[in-house]
Amino acid sequence: MAIVILVHVVNFGELYPAFKQSMFTFFMPAFLIITGYLVNIDKSMREFLLYLRRIMLPYIIMVTGFSVLSYFLPVRDGLTELSLAAIAEKVFVTSIGPYWFLYDMIICGAAYYLVFKLAARLSLASRLSIYAFLLYVLAIYVPLLTFADATLYFLGVVLRQFGVSFLSAFRPSAFSLLPFLLLIMQRDLWHRWLCLLLPFFAISFLSWCRSYVPVKLRKAMDFAGRNTLPIYIFHPIFTLASKFYLPFFTFDPSGILHAVVTIVLGFVGSIAIALVLDKTRLVAVFGMKRMIR
């Protein structure tokens, strides 16, 4: 999640555009693969609809809120007119900020559940083939879903359906860093087939690193890992706010200190918002009983 916050810090992205683009080649593909892998379709229709609601409500609320703010604040791809039609276009067609990922989760997850329930009597290969076909049809007609995103999500589903454990798919190894560094420096390959390989090398190396992380820090990391949803939902509040306190960091032309402060505020602030919502029970607006796990 630190990388997610970092690439949305506008000042850092303007100072290091190549680094920002290189990060996009592996961390969002990794999110899509892991999401496809973790989605549990062994649920009743009611339970799965509750799962979708917990994604859909935050998506609609946050996209609507940021769409309105974008009319008044300097936000990239913001609204040029404040109207119901313009807001609806952001929610259902183009989205805003990082929330397109939730949109993909809803579309890919719903298609996954429907195919595997309606075609339950068919072989696994048949169900996967039908699901792949449906995903690619959706990628043609649904504005925010791309062929690349559909492929990455599908790859996670394949791993799950073939019964591959997470640690078997992403075996820890220090040497995974070698192909990762070599490939990520090939700018001509960014956003192509590289997106299928880099997540495996990156997660493999990070899994190896985890065994050397101090216990207390590991617990903090595990806590953040369990609460990626509130961090993902609320961190744009802090990346947007970072534009306003940027003048206080003119003494650091590298922009690194400003980015680090924003990452810390993004983590702490997002968790704090989620805690307040849980304590006041306002989290029900997002279709949840509690947000912090």
URFEN-V470584 format. One record per residue. N is the residue number from 0. SS is DSSP state (alpha for helix, beta for strand, coil for the rest). PHI is phi in whole degrees, -180 to 180 (999 if undefined). PSI is psi in whole degrees, -180 to 180 (NA if undefined). Layout:
n={N | N}
ss={SS | SS}
phi={PHI | PHI}
psi={PSI | PSI}
//
This chain:
n={0 | 1 | 2 | 3 | 4 | 5 | 6 | 7 | 8 | 9 | 10 | 11 | 12 | 13 | 14 | 15 | 16 | 17 | 18 | 19 | 20 | 21 | 22 | 23 | 24 | 25 | 26 | 27 | 28 | 29 | 30 | 31 | 32 | 33 | 34 | 35 | 36 | 37 | 38 | 39 | 40 | 41 | 42 | 43 | 44 | 45 | 46 | 47 | 48 | 49 | 50 | 51 | 52 | 53 | 54 | 55 | 56 | 57 | 58 | 59 | 60 | 61 | 62 | 63 | 64 | 65 | 66 | 67 | 68 | 69 | 70 | 71 | 72 | 73 | 74 | 75 | 76 | 77 | 78 | 79 | 80 | 81 | 82 | 83 | 84 | 85 | 86 | 87 | 88 | 89 | 90 | 91 | 92 | 93 | 94 | 95 | 96 | 97 | 98 | 99 | 100 | 101 | 102 | 103 | 104 | 105 | 106 | 107 | 108 | 109 | 110 | 111 | 112 | 113 | 114 | 115 | 116 | 117 | 118 | 119 | 120 | 121 | 122 | 123 | 124 | 125 | 126 | 127 | 128 | 129 | 130 | 131 | 132 | 133 | 134 | 135 | 136 | 137 | 138 | 139 | 140 | 141 | 142 | 143 | 144 | 145 | 146 | 147 | 148 | 149 | 150 | 151 | 152 | 153 | 154 | 155 | 156 | 157 | 158 | 159 | 160 | 161 | 162 | 163 | 164 | 165 | 166 | 167 | 168 | 169 | 170 | 171 | 172 | 173 | 174 | 175 | 176 | 177 | 178 | 179 | 180 | 181 | 182 | 183 | 184 | 185 | 186 | 187 | 188 | 189 | 190 | 191 | 192 | 193 | 194 | 195 | 196 | 197 | 198 | 199 | 200 | 201 | 202 | 203 | 204 | 205 | 206 | 207 | 208 | 209 | 210 | 211 | 212 | 213 | 214 | 215 | 216 | 217 | 218 | 219 | 220 | 221 | 222 | 223 | 224 | 225 | 226 | 227 | 228 | 229 | 230 | 231 | 232 | 233 | 234 | 235 | 236 | 237 | 238 | 239 | 240 | 241 | 242 | 243 | 244 | 245 | 246 | 247 | 248 | 249 | 250 | 251 | 252 | 253 | 254 | 255 | 256 | 257 | 258 | 259 | 260 | 261 | 262 | 263 | 264 | 265 | 266 | 267 | 268 | 269 | 270 | 271 | 272 | 273 | 274 | 275 | 276 | 277 | 278 | 279 | 280 | 281 | 282 | 283 | 284 | 285 | 286 | 287 | 288 | 289 | 290 | 291 | 292}
ss={coil | alpha | alpha | alpha | alpha | alpha | alpha | coil | coil | alpha | alpha | alpha | alpha | alpha | alpha | coil | alpha | alpha | alpha | alpha | alpha | alpha | alpha | alpha | coil | coil | alpha | alpha | alpha | alpha | alpha | alpha | alpha | alpha | alpha | alpha | alpha | alpha | coil | coil | coil | coil | coil | coil | alpha | alpha | alpha | alpha | alpha | alpha | alpha | alpha | alpha | alpha | alpha | alpha | alpha | alpha | alpha | alpha | alpha | alpha | alpha | alpha | alpha | alpha | alpha | alpha | alpha | alpha | alpha | alpha | coil | coil | coil | coil | coil | coil | coil | coil | coil | coil | coil | alpha | alpha | alpha | alpha | alpha | alpha | alpha | alpha | alpha | alpha | alpha | coil | coil | coil | coil | coil | alpha | alpha | alpha | alpha | alpha | alpha | alpha | alpha | alpha | alpha | alpha | alpha | alpha | alpha | alpha | alpha | alpha | alpha | alpha | coil | coil | coil | coil | coil | alpha | alpha | alpha | alpha | alpha | alpha | alpha | alpha | alpha | alpha | alpha | alpha | alpha | alpha | alpha | alpha | alpha | alpha | coil | coil | coil | coil | coil | alpha | alpha | alpha | alpha | alpha | alpha | alpha | alpha | alpha | alpha | alpha | alpha | alpha | alpha | alpha | coil | coil | coil | coil | alpha | alpha | alpha | alpha | coil | coil | coil | coil | coil | coil | alpha | alpha | alpha | alpha | alpha | alpha | alpha | alpha | alpha | coil | coil | alpha | alpha | alpha | coil | coil | coil | coil | alpha | alpha | alpha | alpha | alpha | alpha | alpha | alpha | alpha | alpha | alpha | alpha | alpha | alpha | alpha | alpha | alpha | coil | coil | coil | coil | alpha | alpha | alpha | alpha | alpha | alpha | alpha | alpha | alpha | alpha | alpha | alpha | coil | alpha | alpha | alpha | alpha | alpha | alpha | alpha | alpha | alpha | alpha | alpha | alpha | alpha | alpha | alpha | alpha | alpha | alpha | alpha | alpha | alpha | alpha | coil | coil | coil | coil | coil | coil | alpha | alpha | alpha | alpha | alpha | alpha | alpha | alpha | alpha | alpha | alpha | alpha | alpha | alpha | alpha | alpha | alpha | alpha | alpha | alpha | alpha | alpha | alpha | alpha | alpha | coil | alpha | alpha | alpha | alpha | alpha | coil | coil | coil | coil | coil | coil | coil}
phi={999 | -60 | -68 | -59 | -66 | -57 | -72 | -99 | -83 | -58 | -61 | -65 | -64 | -74 | -78 | -131 | -62 | -67 | -63 | -59 | -66 | -66 | -66 | -65 | -74 | -132 | -79 | -72 | -57 | -64 | -60 | -67 | -63 | -65 | -63 | -60 | -71 | -84 | -62 | -103 | -97 | -83 | -135 | -72 | -57 | -63 | -65 | -72 | -64 | -65 | -60 | -66 | -65 | -68 | -97 | -66 | -63 | -58 | -61 | -64 | -64 | -72 | -67 | -62 | -61 | -72 | -64 | -65 | -62 | -65 | -73 | -101 | -116 | -75 | -114 | -64 | 62 | -78 | -72 | -101 | -144 | -99 | -148 | -62 | -65 | -68 | -67 | -62 | -65 | -68 | -68 | -103 | -120 | -108 | 62 | -156 | 63 | -90 | -78 | -59 | -65 | -65 | -59 | -63 | -60 | -66 | -65 | -68 | -68 | -64 | -65 | -58 | -64 | -63 | -63 | -75 | -88 | -73 | -110 | -59 | -82 | -80 | -68 | -60 | -61 | -67 | -64 | -65 | -66 | -64 | -63 | -61 | -60 | -64 | -60 | -73 | -65 | -62 | -64 | -75 | -105 | -92 | -55 | -88 | -88 | -102 | -61 | -65 | -63 | -61 | -64 | -67 | -63 | -61 | -61 | -63 | -62 | -60 | -60 | -66 | -70 | -84 | 73 | -81 | -70 | -59 | -71 | -75 | -75 | -123 | -68 | -63 | -162 | -67 | -74 | -63 | -65 | -64 | -66 | -61 | -66 | -64 | -73 | -70 | -86 | -89 | -61 | -66 | -100 | -59 | 66 | -116 | -61 | -56 | -62 | -81 | -98 | -57 | -57 | -67 | -67 | -65 | -67 | -60 | -67 | -66 | -65 | -67 | -61 | -59 | -68 | -105 | -80 | -55 | -57 | -63 | -67 | -64 | -64 | -65 | -66 | -64 | -63 | -63 | -64 | -72 | -120 | -65 | -62 | -63 | -65 | -66 | -68 | -99 | -61 | -61 | -60 | -86 | -70 | -69 | -64 | -62 | -65 | -84 | -101 | -56 | -58 | -77 | -114 | -64 | -71 | -119 | -64 | -71 | 77 | -71 | -63 | -60 | -67 | -63 | -60 | -67 | -63 | -63 | -63 | -62 | -67 | -65 | -65 | -65 | -65 | -63 | -61 | -63 | -64 | -62 | -62 | -66 | -67 | -90 | 65 | -72 | -61 | -60 | -61 | -90 | 77 | -127 | -84 | -156 | -102 | -83 | -106}
psi={-26 | -40 | -38 | -46 | -44 | -47 | -12 | 4 | 109 | -45 | -43 | -41 | -34 | -32 | -34 | 65 | -37 | -42 | -43 | -46 | -36 | -35 | -37 | -20 | -14 | -31 | -37 | -41 | -39 | -42 | -43 | -43 | -47 | -39 | -47 | -35 | -40 | -19 | 128 | 112 | 2 | 59 | 162 | 165 | -42 | -44 | -40 | -35 | -34 | -39 | -46 | -36 | -36 | -16 | -42 | -45 | -49 | -39 | -51 | -44 | -48 | -39 | -41 | -47 | -46 | -28 | -44 | -45 | -36 | -20 | -30 | -22 | 160 | 82 | 133 | 136 | 30 | 179 | 141 | -13 | 144 | 99 | 162 | -39 | -40 | -40 | -42 | -36 | -38 | -41 | -45 | -15 | -58 | -23 | -173 | 149 | -146 | 7 | -4 | -28 | -40 | -37 | -47 | -39 | -41 | -51 | -50 | -38 | -43 | -43 | -41 | -51 | -46 | -46 | -46 | -20 | -44 | -30 | 33 | -29 | -12 | 165 | 162 | -41 | -39 | -43 | -42 | -37 | -44 | -42 | -43 | -44 | -46 | -41 | -43 | -31 | -44 | -37 | -26 | -41 | -21 | 120 | -42 | -17 | 122 | 165 | -38 | -46 | -43 | -41 | -43 | -43 | -44 | -38 | -41 | -41 | -42 | -45 | -43 | -46 | -27 | 3 | 24 | 122 | 156 | -45 | -23 | -36 | -35 | 69 | 132 | 135 | 132 | -30 | -10 | -22 | -30 | -56 | -31 | -50 | -40 | -46 | -37 | -16 | -5 | 86 | -28 | -18 | -4 | 139 | 22 | -139 | -19 | -32 | -22 | -26 | -43 | -41 | -38 | -43 | -42 | -48 | -37 | -47 | -43 | -34 | -37 | -42 | -35 | -34 | -15 | 1 | 135 | 148 | -46 | -42 | -36 | -39 | -40 | -41 | -40 | -38 | -45 | -39 | -37 | -18 | 38 | -30 | -54 | -35 | -43 | -40 | -45 | -13 | -29 | -23 | -39 | -31 | -33 | -44 | -27 | -24 | -30 | -27 | 7 | -40 | -22 | -6 | 24 | -21 | -13 | 87 | -16 | -24 | 0 | -44 | -42 | -42 | -42 | -45 | -41 | -39 | -46 | -46 | -37 | -44 | -57 | -45 | -41 | -43 | -39 | -43 | -45 | -39 | -43 | -43 | -39 | -45 | -37 | -4 | 14 | -10 | -20 | -26 | -31 | 8 | 24 | 157 | -36 | 152 | -35 | 131 | NA}
//
